Amino acid sequence: MILLAALLAAATPALSPGDIAAAAPASAWRAVAPENLLFVETPRGTMAIELAPDFAPAHIAAIRALVMAGRFDGGAITRVQDNYVVQWAARPGPDKVLTSGGAAAVAAGSTATPGGVAVGTGPGAPHPATLPAEYERPAKGLTITPLGSVDTYAPSGFAKGWPVATDKRSGTAWLAHCYGAVGVGRDNPPDTGDGSELYAVIGHGPRHLDRNITLVGRVIDGIADFSALPRGTGPLGFYKTPGEQTGLTRVRFATAADPRFEVMDTTSKAFAAYLAARTNRTGFFIRPAGATDLCNVQVPVRRVTP
Amino acid sequence: MILLAALLAAATPALSPGDIAAAAPASAWRAVAPENLLFVETPRGTMAIELAPDFAPAHIAAIRALVMAGRFDGGAITRVQDNYVVQWAARPGPDKVLTSGGAAAVAAGSTATPGGVAVGTGPGAPHPATLPAEYERPAKGLTITPLGSVDTYAPSGFAKGWPVATDKRSGTAWLAHCYGAVGVGRDNPPDTGDGSELYAVIGHGPRHLDRNITLVGRVIDGIADFSALPRGTGPLGFYKTPGEQTGLTRVRFATAADPRFEVMDTTSKAFAAYLAARTNRTGFFIRPAGATDLCNVQVPVRRVTP
């Protein structure tokens, strides 16, 4: 039996993670819902972010309101800290004035004017100025595919395509700070974030931020144009002058005209094979690691032609 | 006693990792030897690399010979793969022709000419065309400060300022692929590297490469100009055309006129405090992680005025 198994193994060359993703059947993918697909458009490129309302519903509602109010349009990338994050901010206000046809026009100026409604402060404000922490959620209701390797920080795995870590004692789960994770900036108090400053991880996964800040999703396309931005030279990588910033042309949710994306279903057989192949790389690799950390897996994403 | 300890703790606010590094005494630092300090100069910035001859002496001898022969001058950054590596290559040849005074002049052309000596092939070739793997070394002789957290890949820690992983059974240790680690490109056979193609990690630590490729050091200054380079759009992040590449103006070892660098002594009390502070962050952090992965530590480096 051992000989036969060896022969079979030799006859079936191990597939690379990329091969496995390329060969995965349609059933191994889940569509990214357009209402959770956010495009951040800049002169330097466009980033597609999938939001995760299963993990941070209040923050995502706040971000949605800001996006619909046009508050990110005319905002800017204010911070790029090497091996850490790229961060962008909404305009200080006012909201765009929506015309009857639904088309949006930016009210003049970058501070509140009589014609505008400052999000969080004016009448009809679509979200509170600060939001309570959404650092974790009940693990119940999530189907978690275990990582299969020891995680330095907490037992971890994948739920609905997201890298998650868990705490058995509290029965909670949370999104992990891996490359591309998108979170909501806050000041020192835990609840000061209002969704108007967002960041994406562009370095080694800063997992020490897990459960210390609210994650709302991850970049699924286009991060390379943002991770390659010049680093800010001020403290924490903030740009020292507005001239160094990259403006946000438009931030909007997907429409029928946009490319569609699919994320690998992390409960699928294809993902199990992908995870195994990431854990024990072949080909170039002489000594497979026999383990992988959560952030070295990167759940596959594909763009599909409508 | 417990109360007193609590009072003392309250009276001494926890220092951040940065505070600890800033306050570390002179005795907590070791100088980077000029003969191990390599500058990679480009129009986009200069990177300072500390080489680790304790870990890869043959590869470093080969790199040294290539540098002294001027083979990297006129080379180029040929690959930038997002969340992975930036890679640069020596000119195909010939070597610079050294004048009697030791000053170097680049022989015309980028392929071997009668006046030049192609490294590894011509008479007097300073190193063999290929080098045997230097993926690990005996742990004996290294003083290893343990990480103090569970490492997904292998028991790990710090030796002489380097992040290292270990295998008790084989009694070996090796440099780990953390952000900034510098390695020697190779083809599929394990011994095809000759030191003429080097890479630096610019993404989440690809620890699966540990013991699969020879690491020779790490970037201790200036990586941000290189991690921010445009990503290559060819397979594996290679640039498709030479016009996209960034040239290497000069690659050279340090002289007395250069800035000097020091790396924190990882056997010092200051480093123990730094590691503890990285493991349990305070200030902004509401819930300290109680653990850290190897690559989230980043041994402090400082520039000293001669």
Contacts between the chains, C-beta under 8 A, distances in Angstrom:
chain1	res1	chain2	res2	distance
A	80	B	228	7.7
A	82	B	223	6.8
A	82	B	224	4.1
A	82	B	227	5.9
A	82	B	228	7.6
A	83	B	179	5.0
A	83	B	180	7.9
A	83	B	223	7.8
A	83	B	227	7.3
A	83	B	298	7.9
A	135	B	287	7.8
A	149	B	152	5.3
A	150	B	150	5.7
A	150	B	152	5.5
A	151	B	152	6.5
A	152	B	149	5.3
A	152	B	150	5.5
A	152	B	151	6.5
A	152	B	152	6.0
A	152	B	291	5.1
A	152	B	292	7.0
A	152	B	293	4.4
A	153	B	289	5.8
A	153	B	291	5.6
A	153	B	293	7.4
A	178	B	204	7.1
A	179	B	83	5.0
A	179	B	203	6.3
A	179	B	204	4.9
A	180	B	83	7.9
A	188	B	283	7.2
A	188	B	284	5.7
A	190	B	286	5.3
A	203	B	179	6.3
A	203	B	203	7.1
A	203	B	204	7.3
A	204	B	178	7.0
A	204	B	179	4.9
A	204	B	203	7.4
A	204	B	204	5.1
A	204	B	205	5.4
A	204	B	295	5.0
A	204	B	296	6.3
A	205	B	204	5.4
A	205	B	296	7.9
A	206	B	296	6.7
A	207	B	289	6.8
A	207	B	293	6.8
A	207	B	296	7.0
A	208	B	278	7.7
A	208	B	281	5.5
A	208	B	285	7.0
A	208	B	288	7.8
A	208	B	289	4.5
A	208	B	292	6.6
A	208	B	296	6.4
A	210	B	289	7.2
A	211	B	286	7.8
A	211	B	287	5.0
A	212	B	284	7.3
A	212	B	285	5.2
A	212	B	286	5.4
A	212	B	287	5.8
A	223	B	82	6.8
A	223	B	83	7.8
A	224	B	82	4.1
A	224	B	231	4.3
A	227	B	82	5.9
A	227	B	83	7.3
A	227	B	227	7.7
A	227	B	228	8.0
A	227	B	231	7.9
A	228	B	80	7.7
A	228	B	82	7.6
A	228	B	227	8.0
A	228	B	228	5.4
A	228	B	229	6.4
A	228	B	230	5.4
A	228	B	231	5.9
A	229	B	228	6.4
A	230	B	228	5.4
A	231	B	224	4.3
A	231	B	227	7.9
A	231	B	228	5.8
A	278	B	208	7.8
A	281	B	208	5.5
A	283	B	188	7.2
A	284	B	188	5.7
A	284	B	212	7.3
A	285	B	208	7.1
A	285	B	212	5.1
A	286	B	190	5.3
A	286	B	211	7.8
A	286	B	212	5.4
A	287	B	135	7.8
A	287	B	211	5.0
A	287	B	212	5.8
A	288	B	208	7.9
A	289	B	153	5.8
A	289	B	207	6.8
A	289	B	208	4.5
A	289	B	210	7.2
A	291	B	152	5.2
A	291	B	153	5.6
A	292	B	152	7.0
A	292	B	208	6.6
A	293	B	152	4.4
A	293	B	153	7.4
A	293	B	207	6.8
A	293	B	293	6.7
A	295	B	204	5.0
A	296	B	204	6.3
A	296	B	205	7.9
A	296	B	206	6.7
A	296	B	207	6.9
A	296	B	208	6.4
A	298	B	83	7.9
